[in-house]
């Protein structure tokens, strides 16, 4: 069975920086969940960050991932990304449903590092 990696917060897990979820519950997702096709994953938690945590953004000038209060969390983000890759390879995952705009999960848009939204 082909598995699908899904951002944990989409599945109602309270793993976001603010301690909340971003539930994306619909019939298709519920069916896939029932069929055990989904692998829930939060790269920020997997990288060792806590819930809640300070929001972080990727800096455009140097690629570092910095929280809004100036802490460099690049190491944790890279570790989370590596764990995501490991899981995808381990389960032969070809599809992922990921939360947009997150510095970890966003695939086409992320914030610009200035914390201006
Ligand atoms: S890192 Fe991804 S899965 Fe984790 S809270 Fe942020 S968007 Fe959701």
Backbone and ligand atoms as CSV (ligand in chain L), in Angstrom:
chain,resi,resn,atom,element,x,y,z
A,1,UNK,N,N,0.842,-1.199,0.000
A,1,UNK,CA,C,0.000,0.000,0.000
A,1,UNK,C,C,0.882,1.255,0.000
A,2,UNK,N,N,0.561,2.190,-0.894
A,2,UNK,CA,C,1.301,3.442,-0.930
A,2,UNK,C,C,0.895,4.318,0.250
A,3,UNK,N,N,1.874,4.843,0.940
A,3,UNK,CA,C,1.608,5.709,2.085
A,3,UNK,C,C,1.781,7.174,1.700
A,4,UNK,N,N,1.131,8.042,2.468
A,4,UNK,CA,C,1.177,9.487,2.226
A,4,UNK,C,C,1.651,10.171,3.507
A,5,UNK,N,N,2.693,10.963,3.386
A,5,UNK,CA,C,3.171,11.734,4.536
A,5,UNK,C,C,2.269,12.960,4.701
A,6,UNK,N,N,1.837,13.241,5.921
A,6,UNK,CA,C,0.937,14.375,6.166
A,6,UNK,C,C,1.463,15.200,7.338
A,7,UNK,N,N,1.426,16.511,7.171
A,7,UNK,CA,C,1.764,17.398,8.291
A,7,UNK,C,C,0.861,17.053,9.470
A,8,UNK,N,N,1.466,16.774,10.610
A,8,UNK,CA,C,0.702,16.339,11.786
A,8,UNK,C,C,-0.402,17.314,12.170
A,9,UNK,N,N,-0.133,18.608,12.019
A,9,UNK,CA,C,-1.135,19.606,12.447
A,9,UNK,C,C,-2.402,19.514,11.604
A,10,UNK,N,N,-2.310,19.005,10.365
A,10,UNK,CA,C,-3.501,18.817,9.532
A,10,UNK,C,C,-4.420,17.739,10.104
A,11,UNK,N,N,-3.834,16.829,10.870
A,11,UNK,CA,C,-4.615,15.707,11.408
A,11,UNK,C,C,-5.108,15.988,12.818
A,12,UNK,N,N,-5.089,17.251,13.191
A,12,UNK,CA,C,-5.637,17.643,14.492
A,12,UNK,C,C,-4.651,17.564,15.640
A,13,UNK,N,N,-3.398,17.252,15.339
A,13,UNK,CA,C,-2.413,17.169,16.420
A,13,UNK,C,C,-1.938,18.578,16.782
A,14,UNK,N,N,-1.898,18.858,18.055
A,14,UNK,CA,C,-1.565,20.207,18.534
A,14,UNK,C,C,-0.050,20.357,18.643
A,15,UNK,N,N,0.578,20.493,17.486
A,15,UNK,CA,C,2.038,20.539,17.425
A,15,UNK,C,C,2.577,21.864,16.879
A,16,UNK,N,N,1.659,22.784,16.546
A,16,UNK,CA,C,2.129,24.051,15.990
A,16,UNK,C,C,2.845,24.886,17.047
A,17,UNK,N,N,3.560,25.896,16.587
A,17,UNK,CA,C,4.316,26.742,17.511
A,17,UNK,C,C,3.439,27.330,18.618
A,18,UNK,N,N,2.154,27.587,18.282
A,18,UNK,CA,C,1.249,28.180,19.263
A,18,UNK,C,C,0.479,27.134,20.072
A,19,UNK,N,N,0.858,25.890,19.927
A,19,UNK,CA,C,0.210,24.822,20.686
A,19,UNK,C,C,-1.129,24.399,20.113
A,20,UNK,N,N,-1.430,24.856,18.897
A,20,UNK,CA,C,-2.705,24.513,18.265
A,20,UNK,C,C,-2.475,23.597,17.064
A,21,UNK,N,N,-3.591,23.132,16.513
A,21,UNK,CA,C,-3.521,22.332,15.292
A,21,UNK,C,C,-3.995,23.183,14.112
A,22,UNK,N,N,-4.002,22.606,12.946
A,22,UNK,CA,C,-4.537,23.270,11.741
A,22,UNK,C,C,-5.345,22.202,11.005
A,23,UNK,N,N,-6.381,21.731,11.670
A,23,UNK,CA,C,-7.108,20.551,11.190
A,23,UNK,C,C,-7.632,20.716,9.772
A,24,UNK,N,N,-7.392,19.710,8.983
A,24,UNK,CA,C,-7.867,19.665,7.608
A,24,UNK,C,C,-8.603,18.330,7.470
A,25,UNK,N,N,-9.718,18.235,8.157
A,25,UNK,CA,C,-10.428,16.964,8.190
A,25,UNK,C,C,-11.507,16.957,7.106
A,26,UNK,N,N,-11.436,15.978,6.225
A,26,UNK,CA,C,-12.485,15.792,5.230
A,26,UNK,C,C,-12.647,14.296,4.976
A,27,UNK,N,N,-13.629,13.934,4.188
A,27,UNK,CA,C,-13.957,12.514,4.009
A,27,UNK,C,C,-12.790,11.729,3.427
A,28,UNK,N,N,-12.078,12.327,2.485
A,28,UNK,CA,C,-10.967,11.617,1.853
A,28,UNK,C,C,-9.863,11.332,2.866
A,29,UNK,N,N,-9.515,12.359,3.636
A,29,UNK,CA,C,-8.465,12.155,4.644
A,29,UNK,C,C,-8.892,11.127,5.686
A,30,UNK,N,N,-10.155,11.192,6.088
A,30,UNK,CA,C,-10.661,10.227,7.078
A,30,UNK,C,C,-10.587,8.800,6.531
A,31,UNK,N,N,-10.922,8.647,5.241
A,31,UNK,CA,C,-10.845,7.317,4.620
A,31,UNK,C,C,-9.406,6.823,4.575
A,32,UNK,N,N,-8.497,7.699,4.133
A,32,UNK,CA,C,-7.079,7.315,4.077
A,32,UNK,C,C,-6.557,6.967,5.467
A,33,UNK,N,N,-7.019,7.725,6.455
A,33,UNK,CA,C,-6.583,7.452,7.835
A,33,UNK,C,C,-7.083,6.075,8.278
A,34,UNK,N,N,-8.350,5.801,7.981
A,34,UNK,CA,C,-8.942,4.510,8.344
A,34,UNK,C,C,-8.204,3.364,7.648
A,35,UNK,N,N,-7.775,3.603,6.421
A,35,UNK,CA,C,-7.040,2.584,5.654
A,35,UNK,C,C,-5.558,2.519,6.036
A,36,UNK,N,N,-5.190,3.328,7.019
A,36,UNK,CA,C,-3.802,3.379,7.514
A,36,UNK,C,C,-2.804,3.749,6.414
A,37,UNK,N,N,-3.244,4.645,5.529
A,37,UNK,CA,C,-2.369,5.110,4.455
A,37,UNK,C,C,-1.531,6.311,4.867
A,38,UNK,N,N,-1.920,6.957,5.966
A,38,UNK,CA,C,-1.272,8.214,6.331
A,38,UNK,C,C,-0.154,8.007,7.342
A,39,UNK,N,N,0.917,8.741,7.130
A,39,UNK,CA,C,1.974,8.798,8.136
A,39,UNK,C,C,2.061,10.253,8.593
A,40,UNK,N,N,1.686,10.460,9.843
A,40,UNK,CA,C,1.688,11.803,10.413
A,40,UNK,C,C,3.104,12.185,10.816
A,41,UNK,N,N,3.494,13.414,10.461
A,41,UNK,CA,C,4.863,13.819,10.775
A,41,UNK,C,C,4.949,15.325,10.972
A,42,UNK,N,N,5.599,15.730,12.044
A,42,UNK,CA,C,5.900,17.154,12.272
A,42,UNK,C,C,7.413,17.295,12.351
A,43,UNK,N,N,8.024,17.889,11.339
A,43,UNK,CA,C,9.483,17.995,11.339
A,43,UNK,C,C,10.042,18.847,12.471
A,44,UNK,N,N,9.277,19.831,12.922
A,44,UNK,CA,C,9.817,20.691,13.982
A,44,UNK,C,C,9.873,19.940,15.312
A,45,UNK,N,N,8.840,19.172,15.605
A,45,UNK,CA,C,8.848,18.359,16.820
A,45,UNK,C,C,9.896,17.247,16.688
A,46,UNK,N,N,9.949,16.632,15.507
A,46,UNK,CA,C,10.926,15.561,15.290
A,46,UNK,C,C,12.361,16.077,15.408
A,47,UNK,N,N,12.546,17.357,15.116
A,47,UNK,CA,C,13.874,17.944,15.227
A,47,UNK,C,C,14.246,18.334,16.648
A,48,UNK,N,N,13.294,18.176,17.569
A,48,UNK,CA,C,13.598,18.420,18.975
A,48,UNK,C,C,13.027,19.696,19.550
A,49,UNK,N,N,12.202,20.404,18.771
A,49,UNK,CA,C,11.611,21.642,19.297
A,49,UNK,C,C,10.372,21.321,20.134
A,50,UNK,N,N,10.073,22.211,21.065
A,50,UNK,CA,C,8.978,21.964,22.002
A,50,UNK,C,C,7.662,22.536,21.467
A,51,UNK,N,N,6.589,22.184,22.139
A,51,UNK,CA,C,5.265,22.757,21.868
A,51,UNK,C,C,4.747,23.332,23.191
A,52,UNK,N,N,4.407,24.610,23.252
A,52,UNK,CA,C,4.572,25.617,22.199
A,52,UNK,C,C,6.047,26.024,22.075
A,53,UNK,N,N,6.302,26.834,21.069
A,53,UNK,CA,C,7.664,27.325,20.817
A,53,UNK,C,C,7.563,28.685,20.133
A,54,UNK,N,N,8.665,29.393,20.104
A,54,UNK,CA,C,8.680,30.672,19.401
A,54,UNK,C,C,8.606,30.414,17.891
A,55,UNK,N,N,7.830,31.221,17.150
A,55,UNK,CA,C,7.814,31.050,15.693
A,55,UNK,C,C,9.192,31.352,15.108
A,56,UNK,N,N,9.521,30.651,14.039
A,56,UNK,CA,C,10.826,30.845,13.391
A,56,UNK,C,C,10.617,31.029,11.897
A,57,UNK,N,N,11.547,31.739,11.284
A,57,UNK,CA,C,11.496,31.939,9.834
A,57,UNK,C,C,12.903,31.787,9.253
A,58,UNK,N,N,12.948,31.392,7.986
A,58,UNK,CA,C,14.231,31.258,7.286
A,58,UNK,C,C,14.669,32.642,6.811
A,59,UNK,N,N,15.870,33.026,7.194
A,59,UNK,CA,C,16.391,34.337,6.816
A,59,UNK,C,C,16.845,34.327,5.358
A,60,UNK,N,N,16.408,35.321,4.610
A,60,UNK,CA,C,16.733,35.350,3.184
A,60,UNK,C,C,18.212,35.604,2.927
A,61,UNK,N,N,18.868,36.327,3.820
A,61,UNK,CA,C,20.262,36.715,3.538
A,61,UNK,C,C,21.276,35.611,3.813
A,62,UNK,N,N,20.942,34.696,4.744
A,62,UNK,CA,C,21.959,33.693,5.089
A,62,UNK,C,C,21.409,32.271,5.231
A,63,UNK,N,N,20.106,32.104,5.093
A,63,UNK,CA,C,19.512,30.770,5.148
A,63,UNK,C,C,19.368,30.202,6.547
A,64,UNK,N,N,19.779,30.958,7.556
A,64,UNK,CA,C,19.615,30.471,8.930
A,64,UNK,C,C,18.147,30.540,9.329
A,65,UNK,N,N,17.753,29.696,10.262
A,65,UNK,CA,C,16.373,29.690,10.743
A,65,UNK,C,C,16.395,30.261,12.159
A,66,UNK,N,N,15.768,31.413,12.287
A,66,UNK,CA,C,15.872,32.204,13.510
A,66,UNK,C,C,14.471,32.428,14.085
A,67,UNK,N,N,14.347,32.321,15.411
A,67,UNK,CA,C,13.051,32.586,16.043
A,67,UNK,C,C,12.832,34.093,16.130
A,68,UNK,N,N,11.598,34.458,16.470
A,68,UNK,CA,C,11.270,35.881,16.551
A,68,UNK,C,C,12.044,36.574,17.669
A,69,UNK,N,N,12.576,35.822,18.624
A,69,UNK,CA,C,13.402,36.452,19.657
A,69,UNK,C,C,14.897,36.203,19.457
A,70,UNK,N,N,15.266,35.774,18.249
A,70,UNK,CA,C,16.684,35.763,17.873
A,70,UNK,C,C,17.450,34.478,18.085
A,71,UNK,N,N,16.776,33.406,18.483
A,71,UNK,CA,C,17.498,32.145,18.689
A,71,UNK,C,C,17.688,31.412,17.356
A,72,UNK,N,N,18.875,30.900,17.139
A,72,UNK,CA,C,19.177,30.133,15.928
A,72,UNK,C,C,18.728,28.683,16.142
A,73,UNK,N,N,17.693,28.266,15.405
A,73,UNK,CA,C,17.181,26.903,15.537
A,73,UNK,C,C,17.435,26.105,14.245
A,74,UNK,N,N,18.424,26.528,13.486
A,74,UNK,CA,C,18.741,25.856,12.220
A,74,UNK,C,C,19.027,24.376,12.446
A,75,UNK,N,N,19.788,24.068,13.491
A,75,UNK,CA,C,20.171,22.676,13.745
A,75,UNK,C,C,18.938,21.792,13.934
A,76,UNK,N,N,17.959,22.259,14.693
A,76,UNK,CA,C,16.748,21.471,14.921
A,76,UNK,C,C,15.932,21.323,13.623
A,77,UNK,N,N,15.878,22.371,12.829
A,77,UNK,CA,C,15.121,22.300,11.570
A,77,UNK,C,C,15.783,21.335,10.592
A,78,UNK,N,N,17.100,21.374,10.531
A,78,UNK,CA,C,17.806,20.461,9.624
A,78,UNK,C,C,17.636,19.022,10.089
A,79,UNK,N,N,17.694,18.817,11.405
A,79,UNK,CA,C,17.479,17.472,11.943
A,79,UNK,C,C,16.071,16.975,11.598
A,80,UNK,N,N,15.068,17.847,11.727
A,80,UNK,CA,C,13.692,17.469,11.384
A,80,UNK,C,C,13.544,17.136,9.908
A,81,UNK,N,N,14.218,17.909,9.052
A,81,UNK,CA,C,14.168,17.643,7.610
A,81,UNK,C,C,14.824,16.303,7.293
A,82,UNK,N,N,15.921,16.018,7.971
A,82,UNK,CA,C,16.606,14.738,7.748
A,82,UNK,C,C,15.725,13.570,8.196
A,83,UNK,N,N,15.034,13.750,9.322
A,83,UNK,CA,C,14.126,12.698,9.812
A,83,UNK,C,C,12.984,12.477,8.803
A,84,UNK,N,N,12.485,13.566,8.212
A,84,UNK,CA,C,11.420,13.454,7.213
A,84,UNK,C,C,11.909,12.644,6.010
A,85,UNK,N,N,13.122,12.959,5.558
A,85,UNK,CA,C,13.691,12.220,4.427
A,85,UNK,C,C,13.861,10.745,4.784
A,86,UNK,N,N,14.347,10.481,5.988
A,86,UNK,CA,C,14.534,9.089,6.422
A,86,UNK,C,C,13.208,8.325,6.371
A,87,UNK,N,N,12.153,8.939,6.875
A,87,UNK,CA,C,10.837,8.276,6.904
A,87,UNK,C,C,10.321,8.048,5.482
A,88,UNK,N,N,10.500,9.044,4.614
A,88,UNK,CA,C,10.043,8.889,3.228
A,88,UNK,C,C,10.777,7.732,2.534
A,89,UNK,N,N,12.063,7.633,2.779
A,89,UNK,CA,C,12.830,6.553,2.152
A,89,UNK,C,C,12.468,5.202,2.763
A,90,UNK,N,N,12.288,5.189,4.065
A,90,UNK,CA,C,11.965,3.950,4.778
A,90,UNK,C,C,10.623,3.378,4.319
A,91,UNK,N,N,9.646,4.260,4.053
A,91,UNK,CA,C,8.299,3.814,3.677
A,91,UNK,C,C,8.019,3.960,2.183
A,92,UNK,N,N,9.028,4.294,1.401
A,92,UNK,CA,C,8.884,4.473,-0.036
A,92,UNK,C,C,7.744,5.447,-0.362
A,93,UNK,N,N,7.764,6.566,0.327
A,93,UNK,CA,C,6.701,7.565,0.162
A,93,UNK,C,C,6.956,8.428,-1.076
A,94,UNK,N,N,5.911,8.561,-1.895
A,94,UNK,CA,C,6.007,9.373,-3.104
A,94,UNK,C,C,5.103,10.596,-3.056
A,95,UNK,N,N,4.213,10.651,-2.060
A,95,UNK,CA,C,3.266,11.764,-1.969
A,95,UNK,C,C,3.253,12.315,-0.546
A,96,UNK,N,N,3.066,13.641,-0.473
A,96,UNK,CA,C,2.984,14.277,0.839
A,96,UNK,C,C,1.951,15.392,0.779
A,97,UNK,N,N,1.227,15.545,1.877
A,97,UNK,CA,C,0.264,16.634,2.020
A,97,UNK,C,C,0.793,17.518,3.137
A,98,UNK,N,N,1.307,18.702,2.752
A,98,UNK,CA,C,2.066,19.514,3.684
A,98,UNK,C,C,1.471,20.901,3.855
A,99,UNK,N,N,1.554,21.398,5.059
A,99,UNK,CA,C,1.035,22.726,5.390
A,99,UNK,C,C,1.886,23.811,4.714
A,100,UNK,N,N,1.193,24.648,3.928
A,100,UNK,CA,C,1.887,25.731,3.227
A,100,UNK,C,C,2.311,26.828,4.202
A,101,UNK,N,N,3.319,27.568,3.840
A,101,UNK,CA,C,3.843,28.743,4.551
A,101,UNK,C,C,4.712,28.417,5.759
A,102,UNK,N,N,4.673,27.206,6.243
A,102,UNK,CA,C,5.547,26.811,7.346
A,102,UNK,C,C,6.991,26.769,6.856
A,103,UNK,N,N,7.948,27.230,7.680
A,103,UNK,CA,C,9.347,27.137,7.258
A,103,UNK,C,C,9.823,25.690,7.133
A,104,UNK,N,N,9.118,24.767,7.766
A,104,UNK,CA,C,9.474,23.348,7.654
A,104,UNK,C,C,8.685,22.650,6.560
A,105,UNK,N,N,7.367,22.862,6.540
A,105,UNK,CA,C,6.482,22.101,5.655
A,105,UNK,C,C,6.151,22.826,4.353
A,106,UNK,N,N,6.264,24.140,4.311
A,106,UNK,CA,C,5.876,24.891,3.123
A,106,UNK,C,C,6.670,24.471,1.896
A,107,UNK,N,N,5.969,24.208,0.790
A,107,UNK,CA,C,6.659,23.743,-0.411
A,107,UNK,C,C,6.713,24.795,-1.512
A,108,UNK,N,N,5.775,25.757,-1.518
A,108,UNK,CA,C,5.835,26.794,-2.554
A,108,UNK,C,C,5.923,28.200,-1.969
A,109,UNK,N,N,5.430,28.388,-0.738
A,109,UNK,CA,C,5.580,29.708,-0.128
A,109,UNK,C,C,6.000,29.562,1.328
A,110,UNK,N,N,6.891,30.421,1.750
A,110,UNK,CA,C,7.243,30.545,3.163
A,110,UNK,C,C,7.379,32.034,3.456
A,111,UNK,N,N,7.396,32.387,4.727
A,111,UNK,CA,C,7.590,33.788,5.088
A,111,UNK,C,C,9.043,34.188,4.819
A,112,UNK,N,N,9.266,35.512,4.731
A,112,UNK,CA,C,10.549,35.985,4.200
A,112,UNK,C,C,11.636,36.203,5.247
A,113,UNK,N,N,11.346,35.866,6.484
A,113,UNK,CA,C,12.360,36.004,7.526
A,113,UNK,C,C,12.282,37.299,8.289
A,114,UNK,N,N,11.330,38.165,7.922
A,114,UNK,CA,C,11.237,39.475,8.572
A,114,UNK,C,C,10.133,39.525,9.635
A,115,UNK,N,N,9.405,38.414,9.799
A,115,UNK,CA,C,8.293,38.331,10.752
A,115,UNK,C,C,7.240,39.425,10.502
A,116,UNK,N,N,7.052,39.769,9.220
A,116,UNK,CA,C,6.044,40.754,8.842
A,116,UNK,C,C,4.807,40.090,8.231
A,117,UNK,N,N,4.753,38.749,8.271
A,117,UNK,CA,C,3.669,37.994,7.632
A,117,UNK,C,C,3.663,38.179,6.113
L,1,LIG,S1,S,6.230,21.932,11.215
L,1,LIG,FE1,FE,4.692,21.257,9.755
L,1,LIG,S2,S,3.552,19.641,10.841
L,1,LIG,FE2,FE,4.712,20.774,12.376
L,1,LIG,S3,S,3.270,22.309,13.097
L,1,LIG,FE3,FE,4.481,23.270,11.478
L,1,LIG,S4,S,3.261,22.978,9.611
L,1,LIG,FE4,FE,2.453,21.554,11.155
